[in-house]
Every structure is written in structure tokens, then in C-alpha cells.
Amino acid sequence: MSKVTLDDVDYETDNFTEEQNTMLGELKFNNTIQEQLGYEMSSLKTVASIIIQRLKNSLIVEIDDNKEDA
């Protein structure tokens, strides 16, 4: 007995038609892709933050080096 909840209503999947099972499979696949893309987006944002910080740090060092040369 497997259940799926849609809009706060529980449905028994044991009685699903082949078409309903296909749609449910597509929804599960879609959800998996959304989670993967969310993870990728989060990872990209983290990497961007790290690169921004590295760039800012390198610019600070460059400014300090220019002050010493003056």
C-alpha cells in the first residue's frame, strides 16, 4: 500500500491506472531533477562567493603593494 499526497489529499497508488502511474513516475523524476538543480545552484553560488572573496583579497594586496611603492 503506497500513498501519494496531492494538495493535502492522500491517494492509494495501488489502484492507479497505467497512465496515472506514468504521470507519477514523471513527477518523481521531475522532483529529482529539481533537487539536483537546486544543489547545483547552491554549489555554484558557494563557489562564486569564494571566488569573489579571493578576488577582493587579491585587490587589497595589490592596493597595499601600490601604497608601499609610492
Rosetta blueprint (number, residue, H / E / L):
1 M L
2 S L
3 K E
4 V E
5 T E
6 L E
7 D L
8 D L
9 V E
10 D E
11 Y E
12 E E
13 T H
14 D H
15 N H
16 F L
17 T L
18 E H
19 E H
20 Q H
21 N H
22 T H
23 M H
24 L H
25 G H
26 E H
27 L H
28 K H
29 F H
30 N H
31 N H
32 T H
33 I H
34 Q H
35 E H
36 Q H
37 L H
38 G H
39 Y H
40 E H
41 M H
42 S H
43 S H
44 L H
45 K H
46 T H
47 V H
48 A H
49 S H
50 I H
51 I H
52 I H
53 Q H
54 R H
55 L H
56 K H
57 N H
58 S H
59 L H
60 I H
61 V H
62 E H
63 I H
64 D H
65 D H
66 N H
67 K H
68 E H
69 D H
70 A L
